[in-house]
Amino acid sequence: MHIEHTPESLPKIPGARVAILQAKWYREYVDRMVEKCVAVLRKANCPQPEHYLLPGSLELPLAAQTLIRNAKRGAPYDALVCFGAILKGETDHFEMIRDECIRGLGQVMLTENVPIIVEVLPVTSVKQLAARSRDDNLNKGIEAAIATAEIIAWRRKLSTKP
């Protein structure tokens, strides 16, 4: 099921510190998701997110944890957004990378108490990846940016309550 996302009711998150972590595989598609994400975050008044290109999806959890822990010495992150694509091949390698990446990111998010929006797409064909990175409202980068703005705004609202 495809859900079309529109940023019209996007919460504003001025001053939010966001980092985008991107696995380098299938860049022609993943770059388009990252571009959409950045454009929507900017519409939410978020400063330009930091952007890190990583060797692959399996390295995303370690990179996320490293960024968060290094930031504790300075300005903390409000959220991280992780992008990647894992294409199913003929071996079980796909399942191992997918499962460890998602498990690791979930563990880092809960341990470090920083939201991590995950758009690491496990796909069985490049056609599926292309469909999720088109220049339209079904681009997964839009969904990631909306989720990022919403969780940051929600957490800010909680922190202002007496």
Secondary structure, DSSP 8 states (H G I E B T S, - for coil): ------GGG----TT--EEEEEESTTHHHHHHHHHHHHHHHHHTT----EEEEES-GGGHHHHHHHHHHHHTTSS--SEEEEEEEEE--SSTHHHHHHHHHHHHHHHHHHHHT--EEEEEEEESSHHHHHHTSSSSTT-HHHHHHHHHHHHHHHHHHHHT--
